[in-house]
């Protein structure tokens, strides 16, 4: 078996690639999508469809935005 990777799209700096696993005749046996990180290009997750891969990107960005919000710890109780 061999795999063929095809860039499907870029979303917010992340690459979404379609991975086709082919047999010795070139017939596609399995297909899935992988999300590659914007910094190092490492695989962050995989899904059976492209919409699922896009959800991984959105979920990751929302989580990073939530963590970036500073908590208001300087409020003095009156």
Beta strands, then each sheet from edge to edge (+ up, - down):
strand 1: 2-11
strand 2: 14-22
strand 3: 28-36
strand 4: 43-47
sheet 1: 1+ 2- 3+ 4-
end
